[in-house]
Amino acid sequence: MSSGAGTAFEPGGKFHHIFDPATGASADRLREVAVTAPRAMTADALATAICVVGEERAARLLAAYPDAQA
């Protein structure tokens, strides 16, 4: 599972460790994402990536990993 809640840079949680490379700001499209996959490393990477790209692009990202679910 990925979420910005665990590592906030300020008390309100708006700024955290998951960055959107397009903006340089903390990703704010989703509150948290859980992914299951045969490999923990794949699940973790996909959860973080989906936090950044948002729900609209999650299905396209997951299509490349047919054994993963979010």
N, C-alpha and C positions, 0 to 999 in steps of 0.2 A: 504494500500500500504506500502511496505517496501523498503527501500533503505538506503544506507550508506551516501547519500548526506547530510542529515539533521544534522548529528552529527559527523562531521569529527574531527579527532584529530590533523590534520595539514592542511595547506592551499590547498594542492593539492588534498585532498580527498581520497588518497590511503588508509589511515588508518582511520577506522571508528568503530562504536559501534556494528556492526553485526559480530560476531566472528565465525570462523569455528572451532568447537571443535577438529577436527582431526589434525589441524595444529597450532591452537592458534593465527593465523593471521586473519586479516579482510577478510571476504568473498568477493571474487572478480569474481565469475562466472557470475553474472548477474548485470546489472546496477540498475534495480528496478523491483519489482513484485507487481502486483495488483491482489487481490483475492476477490471474492464475495462469501458469505456464509450466511446461515440463522442467524448465531450468529457472532457479530463483533469480539469476542474473538477468535473464530475459524479462521476467515478470517485473522486476524492479525498474529496468530501463524503460519498458513500455508504460508503466504507471507514471513515471516522471515525464516522459514525452507527452502522454495524453493530458497531464496537468497543464502542459504548455500549449498544446495545439487546440485543446477544447473538445467538447463532445461532437461538434460538427465534423471534425476530421478524424476522430477516433476510429471509426469503422474502416476507413481507408488504411490507416496505419496498422490496425489489427489484421487486415486481410493478408498482409505479408507474413503473418505468424498464425497459421490456421489452428494450431494447438493451444493458442492463448485465448483467454476470455477476460473481459473487463466488465 
